[in-house]
């Protein structure tokens, strides 16, 4: 009980809350930026033919098969060796954005290709420009189809932020590590961290499921 008493003080809980805020900032920003980059790469990969598809395919496959920790160290310690300063938080954000973009690119490619080709052909035949077809017809349907995968990737992003503690970013895991080193209570500290991660990711998953059910009830999402 002494370990819990040392952990559950207002000062320590506030310290963990600041770490959680950093975790959420990294997760949300990297997913938004990764989604923008991933959408461009995924749509290009889905539409390009032959050898023109190779750069996007290489980007996606290389990053999806590279451990996140390796990419994180590369971004954090690589640029300074050539004279480009890289702060820990910025390095973490860049690495998470690049990593998420590879997975989100595949989600966007599969999502856009799930929309029947006949809708694309009909829209083009009616005189709409390709960009308007994507924005007004394809993407709205694709996003509804992609919703479970998008939420899943956000959950993965939240869990991946734990790795940025290795480059001294003061997020939730690093905050907990500092506390348990100070008070020698790793069991209690990491049990609390596990509960916090579980609650955050469960809330994200439940929010995505609720949104999907509402869309399905309104007739704007595909039935199972």
N, C-alpha and C positions, 0 to 999 in steps of 0.2 A: 504493500500500500504506500510505502514511502516513495516509490518510484512514481506512482500516480499523483501523489501530493506535490512532488517537485515539478511534475509536468504540467498539471492543470492549474497553473497560476495565470492571472490576467496578463502578466508580461509575456509569458511563453505563448499563450493562446493568441495574443496580438501579433507576436513574432511569426507564428505559423500562418495567421491570416494574411499577413503581408506576402509570405511565400506563396500561399494559394493564389493570391491576386496576380503575382508574377506568372505563375503556372497558367492561369486562365488567359492572361494577356498573350503569352507566347502561343498558346493553343489556338485562340481565335484569330489573331493576326496572321499567323503562319498558314492557317487553313483558308482564310480569305484570299491572301496573296497566292497561295498554292492553287486555289480554285481558279483564279484568273489565269495564271500561267498554265495550269493543267487543262483548262477549257480550250485554250488556243492550241496546245500540243495535241490533245485528244481529238479535237475536231479535224485538225490538219491530218493526223494519222489515219483517221477514218475515211477521209476523202481523197488523200493523195494516192497515186498509183505507182506501182513498180518501185524503181530505185529512189523516187522522190520521197517515199515513205521511210527510207532507212534512217535519216537523222533523228526523226522523232522516235522510231523504234529503238534505236541505240540509246537514246536519252532515257527512255522509260525502262528498258531492260537493265541497263547499267545501274541505275539508281535503285531499282527494286531489288537487285541482287547484291547491293552493297550494304553492309551493316551500318545502321544509323550512327553508331559510335565512331566508326572510321570516318564517315562524312563529317561528323561534328569536329573531330580533331583536325581534319584536313582544312576545314574552313577557319577554325580558330587559330591554328599555328602555321598554316601555309602562307597566307598573304603577308604576315609580318616579315617573313624571310626575304621577301622581295620589296620591302619598304612600304607595304600597305598596312596601316594600323587597323586592328580589329578588336573592338571591345567584346568582352564575353557575351553580353546580352545581344549585341548585334550579330555576333557569330552564331549564337544559338538560333536567333530568328532566321538568319539566312539559311542555315543548315536545315532547319525544320521546314521552311518554305520549299526549298528544293526537293527535299525528301517527300513531303506531302504532294507536291505537284506531280511526281511520277505516278503515284497511286491514283490521284484524282484524274489524271489524264486518261487512264484506263477506264475509270468510272464514266467520264464524259464520253469517251469513244463508244463504250457499250450502250450508254444511255441514248445517245443520238441515233445509233444504229437500231435501237429497239423500236423507234418510230417507223411505221410502215413506209416503204419507199414510195408507195402510191400517193401519199399525202405530199411528199416533196415534188413529185412529177406534176401533180394537179396544181400545186401552188405556182410552180414555174410556168406551166402552161397558161395560167391566168394572168401572167405578166408581172408577177412579183420578182424583185431582184433577189439573188441568192442570200444576201445578208438579211433581208427582211423575212425571207422564208425561215431562216434559222431563228431569228429573234422572236418572230410572231407565231410560228407554227411548230417548229421542231423543238426548240429549247423548253418551252413551257411543258410540253408533254414529257420530254426527256427528264427534266428535273423531278417530276412526280415519280417517274420510274426509278430514278437514281436515289430517291430520298433515303431508303434504308442504308444503302452503301455510303452515302455522304455522312449520315449520322455515325455510322460505324467508323469511318475514317477520322471523324472528330474525336471519338472516344480513343482511338489509337494515338492521335496527336497528343491528347492529354497525358496518356501513359508514357509517351515518348519523351515528354518534357523532363521526366525523372533523370534521363541521361545527361541533361545539361548541367547537373550538379558536378559532373566530372571536370567542367571547365570553370567552376566557381561562380555559376549564376545562382543567385539566392532565391531559388524557387522552393516549392514545398518540401521536396526531398532533402535539399541542402539545408533548409531551415531545421528540419527534424534531425539531421545528422549533427548539426551544431549543438542542439539541445541534448542529445543523448551522450555526446562526448563530454559535455559540461557536467551532466548529472549521473552518468553511467547507468542509464535506464533504457537500453535499446529495446527491450521487449515491449514496454509500455509505449514508448515513442513511436515505434514502427507499427504497432497495433493501431494506434490512433491515426497514423498516416494512411494505413490500409483502409480504415473506415471512411476517412475523408475522400480518398480516391474512389471508393465504392459508391459513396453517396453522390459525388459529382457525376460520375459516368452513368450511374443508374438514372439520375435526373435527365441527362442528355438522351439516353436511350428511350426513356418513357415519353419525353417530349416529342421525339421523332415518331414514336408509335402512335401517340395521340394525334399528331398532325396528319399522319397517314390515314388513320381511321376517319377523321373528319373529312378529308378529301374524298375518301371512298364513299362515305355517307352522302356527300354532296354530288357524287357522280362524276368527280373530276380526277379520280385515280383509278387505275386498273384493278379489277377485282382479283382476289386470289384464286 
